[in-house]
Amino acid sequence: MSQPYDDEKSADKAPSPAQSDEQAYLEASINEKSLIRKLDRKLLPAVTILYLLSFLDRSNVGNARIEGLTEDLHMTGNQYLTSLTIYFVGYVIFEVPSNVVLKRTSPKIWLPTLTLAWGIVATLMGVTQNFGGFLAVRFFLGITEGGLFPGVVFFLSMWYKRRERAVRVAFFFSAASVAGAFGGILAYGISFMKGVGGYNGWRWIFILEGLLTVVVSAASYYFITDYPRHANFLSEHERRFIHARLEADCDASQVEGFDWGQVNAALRDPKCWLYSLGFHTLSLPLYTLSLFLPTIIKGLGYTAAQAQLLTIPPYALAACITLLLAYLSERLPSRAPLVLAAATVSSVGYIVLLSAPAPGASYAGTILAAAGIYPSVAIVLAWPANNVAGQTKRATANAMQISIGNLGAVLGTQLYRAHDGPRFFVGHGFALGYMLANMVVVSVLWLVLTRENRRRDNREGGAAEGKGEGGEEWAGDDDPRWRFRT
């Protein structure tokens, strides 16, 4: 396994006296821990709010379903499932192009613009009058939301050292489970607006939550910041200090234009495909749980209102465990063993759902499933941000991971058919199979990364990550000084 990065030095090019003096001055004048806390306060709440709204606007359809959505739009057969699938078609199509646009523009402009676009589309779901209209709106919701997650992961990779990224990505991703809990509370309250303006409660769920996103998106043009070299909340000394601390650790401080060669490098790298498969095998359980949890719980014999409230505990526990395991992954530092442990917990949850017909036991199964899925996803999604070097290659790898990963969600949306309830053997069985497949993929990735690190250690005569101040720039993750986080 790779070692912590701060204490590792290479014997490559030594710093010049002027560079040494400047670095010594920066280190003496700036408290690094205080600066990192400043970055966390400025960056993390901003992007976490956007992702919370994104996940809320995509998953509230599950809350709307048990409030009369399918009956009012006269959906028959598997039309509801088709409306879920079409979202992910748009989502997958736009992820790589969106990160290309982000690389060519800036996060301060692109991320708020995406948020505004999907907020408008999400609001329109509340006024659709038929299945065709709802299908069209869901497709465009997928297109407009598709760029946020890979964009934010890339954005954070330009601010933090590699060993610092996993816990930040996990904090950001924990908004998904918070959105599930928050969505249950909101849906419960908004459902009492049934009849206001002649609209059923499910329409108000879409309208009010979509309008909330529009309002926040307008404000986000002011609270989403740019990359470090253009961030106006930093002093010049702070900006130079961030540049210096990133320079020895990764390529984030390098000025790189968009490079199609790096796009091709990502597509040809087997490790990028393994990162993608790692998320693919998690996306089916992730999205089937978030989209169908209210339906699953209602099928256990609870009322719609009770089901809305009972979605809160699984998500709340998942959020806490996500942050805990992300913290542990930074402290150890290790990724694969924690993912394997969490996937095991989730698999046990699905085994309970498949084998225990009692409502209490089945509900406990949903809690175990959520407690394992969300932490696994957070750690897996942070992996390419830690391990892929070359800014365009990393942006492409992040987008590949989400695009290929969400193909699992496309399949998953067709598995929880109405006539399979309330036990949903097909859906739960597929989810269990995917969790077991994830354990295989993560084990293979762990082996590949460990072997590559060992090969480079043997060639270099020992672990030598870190170019040192004034050293040569990183030559991507093929650089012999680069070590992969396992």
Salt bridges, closest charged atoms under 4 A:
ASP6 OD1 - LYS161 NZ 2.75
ASP6 OD2 - ARG163 NE 2.37
ASP12 OD2 - ARG481 NH1 3.46
GLU22 OE2 - ARG240 NH2 2.81
GLU32 OE2 - ARG245 NE 2.83
ASP40 OD2 - ARG168 NH2 2.92
GLU145 OE1 - ARG58 NE 3.20
GLU164 OE2 - ARG245 NH2 2.51
GLU236 OE1 - ARG239 NH1 2.99
GLU238 OE1 - LYS38 NZ 2.96
ASP251 OD1 - ARG394 NH1 2.92
ASP269 OD1 - LYS271 NZ 3.25
ASP269 OD2 - LYS393 NZ 3.04
GLU330 OE1 - ARG485 NH2 3.92
ASP420 OD2 - ARG417 NE 2.88
ASP420 OD1 - HIS419 NE2 3.57
GLU452 OE2 - ARG455 NH2 2.41
GLU452 OE2 - ARG456 NE 2.70
ASP457 OD1 - ARG483 NE 2.68
GLU465 OE2 - ARG162 NH1 2.27
ASP477 OD1 - LYS393 NZ 2.99
ASP479 OD2 - ARG481 NH2 2.51
